Amino acid sequence: MDATPPPGMRSRRVVRDPGPVRTRSGPPRPAGPLLDPAALDQALAAGADPLEAFRRALAEGTDALAERFRSGVPAAMLVGERARLIDQLLRRAWDRLVAAEAGATMALVAVGGYGRGELHPHSDIDLLILLEAEPDPCQRGVIESFLAFLWDIGLEVGQSVRTVEACAELARADITVATSLMEARLLAGPRPLFERMAEAVGPDRMWPSRAFFEAKLAEQQARHAKFHDTAYNLEPNVKEGPGGLRDLQTVAWVAKRHFRARDLHDLVARGFLTEDEHHDLVAAQGFLWDVRFALHLHAGRREDRLLLDHQQALARAFGFRDDDQRLAVEKFMKRYYRTVMELQRLTEMLLQLFSERILHADEPGEPVPLNRRFQARHGYIEAVSEEIFRRYPFALLEIFLLLAQHPELKGVRATTIRLIRAHRHLIDGAFRRDLRNRALFMEILRQPQGITKVLRRMNRYGVLAAYIPAFGRIVGQMQYDLFHVYTVDEHTLFVLRNLRRFTVPEHRHEFPHCSEIIERIPKLELLYLAALFHDIGKGRGGDHSEIGAEEAERFCREHLLSAYDTELVTWLVRHHLLLSTTAQRRDIGDPEVVNEFARRVGDQTRLDYLYLLTVADVRATNPAIWNSWKDALFHELYALARRALRRGLENPVDRAERVRGVRALARAQLRLRGLPAEAVEALWRTLPEEYFLRTAPDEVAWHTETVIHAGTPPVVALRRHRGHAGTAVLVYCRDEEHVFALTTSMLDRLGLNVADARIIPTLDGHTVDVYLVLEDDGGPVAEAGREEEVRMALLEALRSPPRPIPLTPRRASRQLRHFRVPTVVEFSQDERNGRTVVGLVCADRPGLLSRVGRAFADCGVRLRNAKVATVGERAEDFFYVTDREGRPLDAPERQACVREALLRYLESG
C-alpha cells in the first residue's frame, strides 16, 4: 500500500489563508505549546465529536503558528513547533484508532522532512506505517480508517504501508527511499519493530558511503538540470532550485551518512567548515526557511515556487519598500538571489571536500605543477600554499586564466575557493590600477576557450564584482517584468555564453549565419567586453545604455585599449538595442528606414559586432521570446544594411529603383510558372508602389499567382515563410473596415500568434493583407491539415462576417494577469508616406489585435501597416493608419476618437 488515499478520503483544508505576513521586527514573543493536550483529551473524554475536536485543535495550533511568525518568531524555530503539533495529534489519533486493534504489530513512523522534525505550514506529512507482516483484511481496514481520519481532520499526508523487508528492498533500489528512511523517527508502536527497520536499511547493509555520495550527486545534477542549472530566473523554486534548501539537505544527508554528523556544526569540528562559514550557512538556511514559511502562509497551500503572484506581498512582509530607483520586490529578490549564490558556493565547497574524503581517500593525489603558485590535484586547481594570495595578490586573477588555459581541469579545489573568498578584500583600487592585473583580466577574455565557465566562477566567488565594482551592483538584480526572466548578472553571462557558442564548430548548426560572421570578427575580446557592460547600468536610474557606455569607456581606457577599440566597445554598449528596436518597431521594407539605420551603424565592422551582440542578447533575455521570426527579421535587416553599406551611404537605394528591381525579379519567376503576362500586368496595375517596396520578389510572385488562379475574392492562402520563420497568411479581399479585426480575431481563436502584419490597400478597392503567424511553440504551422483548417476558417469568416466581431475567448496567462500595464496611445506623422503612426503600449493579452481592429473600425480608420512586438507582459505595437480617403489623421478630434476607442476596448477586460 502506497501514497494513495483510501476510498472516501477527503482533503479538507481547515487553515484559512492568513493573508500576507506583516513585517517582522523586534525580539520573538515567548511561545507556549501550540496544542493543549489536556484540553483535547478532556474534550474527547466528555464525548466531543473526535473529528471536530481534532480539526479545531489543528486549526487553532496552525493559526497560532502563523501569528507567531507574523510577530517575529523565525521559521527556524517554528518548523519544529509545527512538527511537534502534528506529533501530538497523530499519536492521539493512533491511540484511538489503531493501538487497541493492531498496535502490537505495526508502528507509525515519520519519514522525510517530517522525520527530521521540520514542517512548514503546508508541507506534506510523510508517514510510514511499518508492519510485522503483510496486512490481513482486518489490519487493512484499521489502516484505512486511520488514514481517512487524518485526511478528514485536514492533514495532507503522504503515506506508505510496508513491511521491514519491503522497506529494505525499496531502499536498496531507490536512493530517494533510502534517504527518506535515514531520517525516520518513531511516533507510535513497538520500538523493536522500528529498530529492525533502521538496522535493515542502515549503511552497513546498503548504499555504502561511496555509492550513496555518487547517487546523491547525480540526483542533484539531474535536479539542477530541470532548472537549466540556474537559480536566477523569474520564478525560482526555494526548495528544489540550485542554491535552494534541497542542496543544503544533500550536504546534511552525506554528512550524516558518512561522517555520522548530528548537525551542520559538527562539520566545523571535522574541519569542513569554519565558524564563519557555518554562520553564513545557517543564516542562508534561516532566510530561505523564512521565505518558504511566508510563501506557504500567503499561498494558503504547499507552494515552493516564488511565483510573481507572491513576490510583492513577500517583499512587503520582509520590510522592503519602493524608492525612486528600484521596486521593493526587486530589492527582496536581490537579497534572495544573493542568498542562494552564497548557499551554492558553500554547498559546492562542502561537496567537493566530501568528494576528496569519500572518493579519493585511498588515492595519493600527487600534485601536478601548473606554475610556481598553482598545481592540479584530482583534476582541480589549488594554490600551493595558504600564503599565495597574500604574497601574490595578482594570483586572484591568474588562477582563472589558468583554468581557461587548462580545459582538462574540473574546477577549483574547495580549500582554494575558501582562500579566494578570504582574500577578495585585496581586490581594491590599487589592485585594479596595477597594469599586471589589467593585463591578466584582458588575457582571460582573449582565451580561445573556457571563458564562460571561468567568468561564472569569478562571479560565484565574488571576484568579478570585486574587480568591476559596477558589475557588483547588478549581481542578483532582477527586473520585475516578464521580459527579463533572469537576474541582470545571470543574463549577462548567458549573453557571453551565446557569443562563445557561435565560435564552437559543434554548435554551428544552431546559428550558421552568426557562426560565419564571428569568424571575421577581428577582436573577440571587444565583443565580450560589450556583452559584459551592455546592461551594467541597470537599476541605477536613467538610461542604462548611456550609463553602461560611460562605464565601458572608463574601463577600456584604464585597460589601455586603443582609441579605436575603446570607441567601438563604447558605441556597442550605447547602441546595443538599435538593431532589435529598428527591426521590431520600424518598417524595414522602407528603404529610408534601412538607409537611416545604416548611417547610424556607419561601417561593416560595427554591423557585424552589433548583429552578433543583438542575437546573443535577445536569446539570453527570455528563452520563450526567441523564435524563428525574430531570427529572420534580424537577419533581413542585417542583409539590407550590409547591402546599403556596400553601395555606399552617399548613394542610397531610392524607391523607384527598388520597385523596378522587385518587379523584374518577380516577373521572371512568374514567366517560368507560365502565367500570362497580360494577367500579371493587369493585377499589378491595381497595386500601389508601396506594395512593391515592402514585398520581396518571391512573395510578389506567390501573391500574384495565388490571386490570379483563385479568381473571385476573398482569397486566403498559407505557405511557410522564407527561411521557415513562421507561416505567411495571405488575405486578398474587398477593403472593408472590419477585415483586420475579423482576421486577427479568427487567428487568435485558432491559437495562432501574429508576429507581423502588412496591410496594403489596392487602387481598385481591395486589400492585400499578409500576416506572419506562429504556433504557441514559436514555430510555423507544421501540418498540411492544420494549414487547411486555418484557410477554411478564415474564408468562412470573410464570406459571412459575424457582427459584432467576437472577442477572443482565451484568457490571459497567470503571469500576464498579474501585471498592470497602463495603456498609452501616442500619435506621430509619417509625412513621407502620408500616414499617421499610432504607437500603442499596453498589457499583452489574447485577442489584442482584434480589439485594436474594432477600435479603428469604430473611428473609420484604415490600417496600412502594423509592427507587432511583445516585450514580456507589455505589447509595444505601431500601427500606420489613414482615414477612409487615405489621408493621415492630423485632426485632433480624429486622434481623440482613436484614443478613446482603444482605451475602451483595451481596458474593458
RAPE-V288453 format. One record per residue. SS is DSSP state (H for helix, E for strand, C for the rest). PSI is psi in whole degrees, -180 to 180 (* if undefined). D_CENTER is the distance of its C-alpha to the mean C-alpha in Angstrom with 1 decimal. Layout:
ss->(SS,SS)
psi->(PSI,PSI)
d_center->(D_CENTER,D_CENTER)
This chain:
ss->(C,C,C,C,C,C,C,C,C,C,C,C,C,C,C,C,C,C,C,C,C,C,C,C,C,C,C,C,C,C,C,C,C,C,C,C,H,H,H,H,H,H,H,H,H,C,C,C,C,H,H,H,H,H,H,H,H,H,H,H,H,H,H,H,H,H,H,H,H,H,H,C,C,C,H,H,H,H,H,H,H,H,H,H,H,H,H,H,H,H,H,H,H,H,H,H,H,H,H,H,H,H,C,C,C,E,E,E,E,E,C,H,H,H,H,C,C,C,C,C,C,C,C,C,E,E,E,E,E,E,E,C,C,C,C,C,H,H,H,H,H,H,H,H,H,H,H,H,H,H,H,H,H,C,C,C,E,E,E,E,E,E,E,H,H,H,H,H,H,H,H,H,H,C,H,H,H,H,H,H,H,H,C,C,E,E,E,E,C,C,H,H,H,H,H,H,H,H,H,H,C,C,C,C,C,C,C,C,H,H,H,H,H,H,H,H,H,H,H,H,H,H,H,H,H,H,C,C,C,C,C,C,E,C,C,C,E,C,C,C,C,C,C,C,H,H,H,H,H,H,H,H,H,H,H,H,H,H,H,C,C,C,C,C,C,H,H,H,H,C,C,C,C,C,H,H,H,H,H,H,H,H,H,H,H,H,H,H,H,H,H,H,H,H,H,H,H,H,H,C,C,C,C,C,E,C,C,H,H,H,H,H,H,H,H,H,H,C,C,C,C,C,C,C,C,C,C,H,H,H,H,H,H,H,H,H,H,H,H,H,H,H,H,H,H,H,H,H,H,H,H,H,H,H,H,H,H,H,C,C,C,C,C,C,C,C,C,E,E,C,C,C,C,E,E,E,E,C,C,E,E,E,E,C,C,C,C,H,H,H,H,C,C,C,H,H,H,H,H,H,H,H,H,H,H,C,C,C,C,C,E,E,C,H,H,H,H,H,H,H,H,H,C,H,H,H,C,C,H,H,H,H,H,C,H,H,H,H,H,H,H,H,H,H,H,C,C,C,C,C,H,H,H,H,H,H,H,H,H,H,C,C,H,H,H,H,H,C,H,H,H,H,C,C,C,C,C,C,C,C,C,C,C,C,C,E,C,H,H,H,H,H,H,H,H,H,H,H,H,H,H,H,C,C,H,H,H,C,C,C,C,H,H,H,H,H,H,H,C,C,C,C,C,H,H,H,H,H,H,H,H,H,H,C,C,C,C,C,C,C,C,C,C,H,H,H,H,H,H,H,H,H,H,H,H,H,H,H,C,C,C,C,H,H,H,H,H,H,H,H,H,H,H,H,C,C,C,H,H,H,H,H,H,H,H,C,C,C,C,C,H,H,H,H,H,H,H,H,H,H,H,C,C,H,H,H,H,H,H,H,H,H,H,H,H,H,H,H,H,H,H,C,C,C,C,C,C,H,H,H,H,H,H,H,H,H,H,H,H,H,H,H,H,H,H,H,H,C,C,C,C,C,C,C,H,H,H,H,H,H,H,H,H,H,H,H,H,H,H,H,H,H,C,C,C,C,H,H,H,H,H,H,H,H,C,C,C,C,H,H,H,H,H,C,C,C,H,H,H,H,H,H,H,H,H,H,H,H,H,H,C,C,C,C,E,E,E,E,E,E,C,H,H,H,C,C,E,E,E,E,E,E,E,E,C,C,C,C,H,H,H,H,H,H,H,H,H,H,H,C,C,C,E,E,E,E,E,E,E,E,E,C,C,C,C,E,E,E,E,E,E,E,E,E,C,C,C,C,C,C,C,C,C,H,H,H,H,H,H,H,H,H,H,H,H,H,H,H,H,C,C,C,C,C,C,C,C,C,C,C,C,C,C,H,H,H,H,H,C,C,C,C,C,E,E,E,E,E,E,E,C,C,C,C,E,E,E,E,E,E,E,E,E,C,C,C,C,H,H,H,H,H,H,H,H,H,H,H,C,C,E,E,E,E,E,E,E,C,C,E,E,C,C,E,E,E,E,E,E,E,E,E,E,C,C,C,C,C,C,C,C,H,H,H,H,H,H,H,H,H,H,H,H,H,H,H,C,C,C)
psi->(126,-165,64,129,141,159,140,-9,144,137,111,109,121,-8,122,150,116,-1,180,139,149,166,132,124,161,173,149,146,147,139,130,-174,149,-21,134,95,-37,-41,-41,-44,-40,-41,-42,-39,-29,2,15,150,119,-42,-48,-38,-44,-41,-45,-42,-41,-45,-44,-42,-40,-41,-40,-38,-45,-41,-38,-39,-45,-28,-8,-4,127,152,-30,-31,-33,-28,-32,-38,-40,-43,-40,-37,-47,-37,-48,-41,-42,-42,-40,-40,-41,-45,-38,-37,-20,-44,-44,-31,-45,23,-24,-15,3,153,150,122,131,135,173,-146,-37,-36,-34,-12,29,116,124,167,-38,23,147,144,102,121,144,124,109,130,151,-39,173,136,144,173,-36,-44,-38,-42,-41,-45,-45,-38,-41,-47,-38,-39,-42,-45,-39,-28,-5,9,128,100,148,116,151,149,112,155,170,-43,-41,-38,-46,-42,-45,-39,-35,-32,-22,117,-29,-42,-43,-42,-42,-41,-22,-32,21,146,128,128,-41,155,179,125,-38,-38,-44,-43,-32,-42,-46,-38,-37,-29,12,167,-22,-8,-30,162,66,164,-45,-48,-40,-46,-46,-38,-41,-35,-45,-39,-43,-43,-41,-39,-44,-38,-32,-24,22,29,30,141,-3,49,179,-38,76,159,116,-32,-50,-19,163,134,6,-174,-29,-34,-41,-37,-36,-45,-46,-39,-45,-43,-40,-43,-46,-42,3,33,137,-34,-180,-28,-25,-26,-19,-48,-29,2,8,-28,148,167,-40,-42,-39,-42,-45,-39,-45,-39,-42,-44,-42,-42,-45,-35,-43,-43,-46,-40,-48,-36,-44,-43,-44,-39,-25,19,176,114,118,1,131,74,155,-31,-26,-17,-41,-42,-41,-36,-43,-42,-32,9,11,145,151,151,-171,-24,-34,151,156,-41,-34,-37,-43,-47,-29,-42,-40,-50,-38,-32,-46,-29,-43,-41,-39,-45,-47,-42,-35,-44,-45,-45,-32,-40,-42,-41,-44,-40,-35,-46,-27,18,-33,3,135,-33,51,132,146,113,138,-40,-164,-17,-20,153,166,140,125,31,7,144,142,154,145,-17,165,-10,-3,-53,-30,-41,-33,79,-32,-19,-17,-23,-35,-36,-35,-32,-42,-39,-43,-34,-14,81,-15,-17,139,-16,-160,136,146,-42,-32,-33,-44,-42,-41,-48,-38,-22,11,-27,-17,-17,84,-166,-42,-39,-45,-26,-14,122,-31,-42,-38,-40,-40,-44,-45,-33,-35,-45,-19,1,145,-10,164,1,-44,-49,-39,-46,-34,-43,-42,-38,-44,-36,2,5,-41,-43,-33,-39,-36,88,-33,-33,-35,-27,-19,-1,121,4,119,163,126,77,176,-4,-46,101,-3,160,161,-41,-39,-41,-45,-43,-31,-37,-46,-41,-44,-41,-42,-38,-28,-24,-9,121,-35,-21,10,-31,-21,-49,75,-35,-43,-40,-35,-44,-41,-21,-24,9,124,-38,101,-31,-27,-37,-41,-37,-42,-40,-42,-35,-6,-31,16,-15,4,146,11,6,154,-171,112,-26,-40,-43,-45,-39,-40,-43,-42,-42,-43,-45,-45,-42,-42,-30,17,32,153,163,-39,-47,-40,-45,-38,-48,-44,-43,-43,-44,-44,-34,26,-15,-3,-48,-45,-40,-37,-46,-38,-20,-16,161,95,-1,-13,118,-33,-36,-44,-43,-40,-44,-45,-38,-39,-33,-49,-43,169,-36,-48,-41,-43,-49,-46,-41,-47,-44,-39,-48,-45,-38,-50,-40,-31,-5,-44,112,-27,-20,-11,132,175,-29,-45,-41,-49,-37,-47,-41,-40,-44,-40,-47,-41,-42,-38,-40,-40,-40,-39,-37,-30,128,-25,-4,63,157,133,171,-44,-41,-42,-45,-45,-41,-44,-45,-43,-45,-41,-40,-40,-41,-42,-32,-40,-27,-2,20,139,132,-35,-45,-40,-50,-35,-44,-43,-27,-19,-6,133,166,-36,-37,-46,-24,-35,7,132,155,-41,-31,-41,-44,-42,-49,-46,-49,-43,-47,-42,-43,-35,-34,-107,130,160,151,132,132,151,147,157,131,150,141,7,26,72,-173,132,130,116,129,120,117,-180,142,96,157,-26,-7,-48,-47,-42,-46,-48,-34,-44,-41,-39,-41,-26,1,24,143,130,117,-22,150,133,121,111,107,142,176,-7,25,11,179,139,107,132,122,133,115,153,147,172,-24,5,2,178,170,117,-28,145,-39,-37,-40,-43,-37,-45,-45,-47,-37,-41,-43,-46,-41,-39,-32,-36,74,131,150,125,166,127,142,156,141,-9,138,154,152,164,-46,-42,-41,-22,-25,147,106,117,143,126,127,124,150,141,167,129,81,-34,-35,4,40,163,137,121,111,127,123,125,176,133,151,159,141,15,-48,-35,-33,-41,-44,-40,-38,-44,-42,-40,-31,9,34,137,129,132,-22,156,137,114,126,132,125,87,-119,-5,134,129,89,151,128,129,118,162,176,-174,-27,6,18,153,158,83,-8,133,-36,-33,-42,-38,-38,-45,-44,-47,-40,-41,-45,-39,-46,-33,-23,9,-3,*)
d_center->(38.4,34.7,32.0,33.0,34.8,38.5,39.8,40.1,37.4,35.5,32.4,33.8,31.5,34.0,31.7,31.0,27.7,28.9,26.6,24.6,26.0,28.1,28.0,29.6,32.3,35.6,36.9,36.0,38.7,41.1,40.1,42.4,41.6,39.3,41.9,45.7,46.8,50.4,49.7,47.7,50.6,53.2,51.5,51.4,55.0,56.1,54.8,51.5,49.3,47.1,44.0,44.3,45.2,42.2,39.8,41.2,41.1,37.4,36.5,38.5,37.1,33.5,34.2,36.0,33.0,30.7,33.3,33.7,30.1,30.2,33.4,31.9,32.3,29.4,27.5,28.9,32.3,31.3,29.6,33.0,34.8,32.7,33.6,37.3,37.4,36.2,38.7,41.5,40.7,40.3,43.5,45.5,44.2,45.0,48.4,49.1,47.9,48.0,50.2,53.5,52.8,51.1,50.1,52.1,50.3,46.6,44.3,41.3,38.6,35.3,32.7,29.1,27.8,30.7,33.0,31.8,32.8,29.3,28.3,25.8,26.9,25.4,24.9,26.6,30.1,30.7,34.4,36.6,40.1,42.1,45.3,48.5,48.6,47.1,47.5,50.4,50.2,51.4,48.7,46.0,47.3,47.1,43.5,42.4,44.2,42.6,39.0,39.7,41.0,37.8,35.6,38.1,38.1,34.4,33.1,30.2,31.3,30.2,33.5,35.2,39.0,40.3,43.3,43.4,43.7,40.7,38.6,39.8,39.2,35.6,34.8,36.3,34.1,30.8,29.4,27.4,30.7,32.5,30.0,30.3,34.1,34.2,33.4,35.9,38.1,41.2,41.4,44.6,47.1,49.1,47.9,49.6,47.4,44.3,45.6,46.4,42.8,41.6,44.0,43.1,39.4,40.2,39.2,42.7,42.4,39.0,35.9,37.6,35.7,34.7,33.5,31.7,29.9,28.9,27.7,25.5,24.0,23.3,21.8,19.5,18.4,17.8,15.7,13.6,13.2,11.7,8.6,8.9,11.1,8.9,9.0,7.6,4.1,4.9,6.7,8.0,11.0,14.1,16.3,14.8,11.9,13.1,15.4,15.8,19.2,19.5,19.7,22.5,24.2,24.2,26.2,28.5,29.2,30.2,32.3,34.0,34.7,35.9,37.2,38.2,36.4,36.7,33.9,31.7,34.6,36.6,34.5,36.0,39.5,38.6,37.3,33.6,32.6,34.3,34.9,32.5,29.7,30.6,30.4,26.9,25.8,27.4,26.0,22.4,23.1,24.9,22.1,19.5,22.3,22.9,19.3,19.4,22.9,22.1,19.2,21.7,24.3,22.3,20.8,24.2,23.0,21.3,17.7,15.6,12.1,11.8,11.2,11.6,15.1,16.1,14.8,17.6,20.3,19.4,19.5,22.9,24.0,23.4,25.4,23.1,24.3,23.4,25.3,25.9,23.1,20.2,19.3,20.0,16.5,15.3,18.1,17.3,13.7,15.1,17.6,15.2,13.3,16.7,18.1,15.7,16.4,20.1,19.9,18.3,21.2,23.8,22.9,22.6,26.1,27.5,26.5,28.0,31.1,31.4,31.0,34.0,36.0,35.3,34.9,37.1,39.7,42.4,41.5,43.3,40.3,42.5,40.7,40.4,41.0,38.7,40.6,42.7,39.7,37.3,37.7,35.8,36.2,34.7,32.4,31.0,32.1,34.1,36.3,40.0,40.7,39.3,41.0,39.3,36.8,39.5,42.0,39.8,36.9,35.9,35.0,31.7,30.6,33.0,31.3,28.1,30.2,31.9,28.7,27.9,31.5,31.6,28.9,30.7,29.7,26.9,26.1,27.9,30.2,29.4,32.6,31.8,28.2,30.2,32.6,30.0,28.6,32.2,33.2,30.2,32.6,34.7,32.2,33.8,35.3,38.1,35.8,33.8,37.1,38.4,38.8,38.3,34.8,33.9,35.2,33.2,29.9,30.7,31.8,28.5,26.9,29.8,29.3,29.0,26.4,24.2,22.9,19.2,19.9,22.5,20.4,17.7,20.7,22.2,19.2,19.0,22.8,22.9,25.0,23.0,22.7,26.4,27.5,25.6,25.7,23.8,20.8,21.2,20.7,17.0,16.2,13.7,13.9,11.2,11.8,12.0,11.1,8.9,9.3,7.9,4.2,5.7,9.2,12.0,13.5,10.6,10.0,13.8,14.1,11.9,14.4,17.2,16.1,16.1,19.4,20.8,20.1,22.2,25.1,24.9,27.3,25.5,22.5,24.9,24.5,20.9,21.9,25.7,26.4,24.2,25.8,29.1,28.6,27.4,30.6,32.6,30.6,33.3,31.3,27.8,27.6,27.8,24.7,22.8,24.3,23.1,19.5,19.9,21.4,19.8,17.5,19.6,21.1,18.1,19.0,22.7,23.9,25.4,24.3,21.7,23.0,26.5,25.7,23.9,26.8,29.3,27.5,27.3,31.0,32.1,30.3,31.8,35.3,35.2,34.3,37.2,35.5,37.9,38.2,36.9,33.8,33.1,33.4,31.2,28.2,28.8,29.0,25.8,23.9,25.8,25.2,21.8,20.9,24.4,23.8,20.7,22.3,25.6,24.4,22.4,24.8,28.2,30.5,30.6,33.5,35.6,37.3,37.5,33.7,33.4,36.4,35.0,31.7,33.8,36.0,33.1,31.8,35.4,35.5,34.0,32.7,30.5,29.4,28.3,26.4,24.7,23.8,22.2,20.3,19.1,17.8,16.0,14.6,13.4,11.9,9.9,8.7,6.6,7.6,8.7,11.1,12.9,15.9,19.5,20.9,19.1,20.3,23.7,23.8,23.1,25.5,28.1,28.1,28.3,31.3,33.0,32.7,34.0,36.9,37.7,37.7,40.0,42.3,42.5,41.2,44.8,45.2,42.4,42.4,44.1,43.5,46.8,46.2,42.7,44.2,47.1,44.8,42.5,45.6,47.4,44.5,43.9,47.7,48.0,45.4,47.1,50.5,49.3,48.2,51.7,51.0,54.1,53.9,55.6,52.9,50.2,52.0,52.7,49.1,48.0,50.6,48.6,45.4,44.9,44.3,40.8,40.0,41.0,39.1,35.8,36.2,36.3,39.5,38.3,36.7,40.1,41.9,39.7,40.0,43.8,44.5,42.5,44.3,47.7,47.5,46.2,49.0,48.6,45.4,42.9,41.3,37.8,36.5,33.2,32.4,29.7,28.8,30.1,27.7,26.2,23.7,23.8,27.0,29.6,31.4,34.8,36.7,40.3,42.2,44.3,42.7,42.3,40.2,38.3,37.2,33.8,32.9,34.2,32.4,29.0,29.5,30.5,27.6,25.2,27.2,27.0,23.2,23.0,20.9,23.1,21.8,25.2,28.6,32.0,34.9,38.3,41.5,44.6,48.0,49.5,47.3,44.5,40.9,38.8,35.2,32.5,29.0,26.2,24.2,21.2,20.4,17.2,15.9,16.6,19.8,23.5,25.8,26.6,29.8,33.2,33.5,30.4,31.7,35.0,33.5,31.8,35.1,37.3,35.3,35.3,39.0,40.0,38.2,39.8,43.2,43.2,40.7,40.1,41.0,39.1,36.0,33.7,30.4,27.5,27.3,23.5,21.7,18.6,15.4,14.9,12.1,14.5,17.5,16.1,16.4,19.9,20.4,24.1,25.7,27.3,29.9,31.6,34.4,35.6,38.2,37.9,41.6,42.0,41.0,42.4,39.3,37.4,33.6,31.8,28.5,26.3,23.2,22.2,19.6,18.4,19.7,21.4,24.8,24.3,26.5,29.2,29.5,29.9,32.5,34.4,34.6,35.9,38.4,39.7,40.5,42.1,39.5,38.9,35.6,36.1,32.7,29.0,26.0,22.9,19.5,16.4,14.2,11.4,13.8,16.7,19.2,21.2,24.0,27.4,30.5,33.8,36.6,40.4,42.9,44.8,47.2,44.6,44.9,42.2,41.4,43.1,44.8,43.2,44.0,42.2,39.1,39.4,39.7,36.5,34.6,36.0,35.3,31.7,31.2,33.1,31.1,27.6,28.1,30.0,27.1)
